[in-house]
Amino acid sequence: QVQLMESGGGSVQTGGSLRLSCVISPGTISGRTVGANCVTWFRQTPGNQREGVALMNTFTEYIKYSDSVKGRFTISQDKSKNTVYLQMNDLRSEDTALYYCAAVERTSCSYQWDRVAGYYYWGQGTQVTVSS
């Protein structure tokens, strides 16, 4: 099974920055290495559904952002470290949430990229709190 591990959350003031990391560990099934090229950051607040905020296809580097974070968040990767990052700038109180890294292996990552049910692998989440 592919394993995901997030880190980098914390508490910041409005306008501050944080960088989240998602380390992706490939798995094996019947001797075959299993990976996941579609990697998406989701976030969730209590009582609400998970919201997709940024997607990267780690093979093609296709990227997509939700309108709520476009221009403020940047998704990137370091292939040598099997890590996908989410750089979050100009943070607002509405960005406060539990942030999850999710992944799946697919030919096309863009179709319904923010649909929670479309992802097989999830991390445990890292909390981001933005206060004024």
Secondary structure, 3 states (H helix, E strand, C coil): CCEEEEECCEEEECCCCEEEEEEEECEEECCEEECCCEEEEEEECCCCCCEEEEEEECCCCCEEECCCCCCCEEEEEEHHHCEEEEEECCCCHHHCEEEEEEEECCCCCCCCCCCHHHCCEECCCEEEEEEC
